[in-house]
Amino acid sequence: MNERDLRTHNMEDFIFSQDGYHHVFNENIDSLL
């Protein structure tokens, strides 16, 4: 499963996992910079 599929198919599970939370947080920070 690629990252785009992961976002659309398992986004909630991914976010609520700790690694997912940090990944999404860091990615959002990168997009703001």
C-alpha positions in Angstrom: 0.0 0.0 0.0 1.5 3.3 -1.0 1.4 6.5 1.0 -1.6 7.9 -0.9 -3.6 4.8 -0.3 -2.6 4.9 3.3 -4.0 8.4 3.6 -7.4 7.6 2.0 -7.9 4.1 3.3 -6.5 4.0 6.8 -6.2 7.7 7.7 -8.1 7.5 11.0 -6.2 4.4 12.2 -2.9 6.0 11.0 -3.5 9.3 12.8 -4.6 7.6 16.0 -1.4 5.5 16.1 1.4 7.4 17.8 3.8 7.0 14.8 1.0 8.2 12.5 0.3 11.2 14.7 4.0 12.3 14.6 4.2 11.6 10.9 1.1 13.7 10.1 2.3 16.5 12.5 5.8 16.6 11.0 4.3 16.5 7.5 2.0 19.4 8.3 4.9 21.4 9.7 6.9 20.8 6.6 4.1 22.0 4.4 3.8 25.2 6.4 7.5 26.0 6.2 
